[in-house]
Amino acid sequence: MREITERDLELLATGAWILGAGGGGDPYHSLLAMKRLYSSGTTTRLMDPDDLADDARIAVVSTMGAPLVGEERLTDPEVAARAVQMMEEYVGHGLMQ
């Protein structure tokens, strides 16, 4: 696994903006949210998919809707975390175990 730096976050956000990833919305607010998490000590690691077990359970949490809605009403990271927690409760164990 490789740790993602704040500089990596900036480059990923720029690439997502250029490629129109996520429906073409501006990734600026997501970048700000990640920088806020990093300033509180949170880190992110990039994992090689080949390192996952064949029966590994993972979660991808996303939002949908018009990009303008995301700018008017910022996404709360706690909502995404709660979605994963609810799935773990439903299946009876943590993900990626």
Secondary structure, DSSP 8 states (H G I E B T S, - for coil): -EEE-HHHHHHHHHHHHHHTGGGG--THHHHHHHHHHHHTT--EEE--GGGS-TT---------S-HHHHHHS---HHHHHHHHHHHHHHHTS-TT-
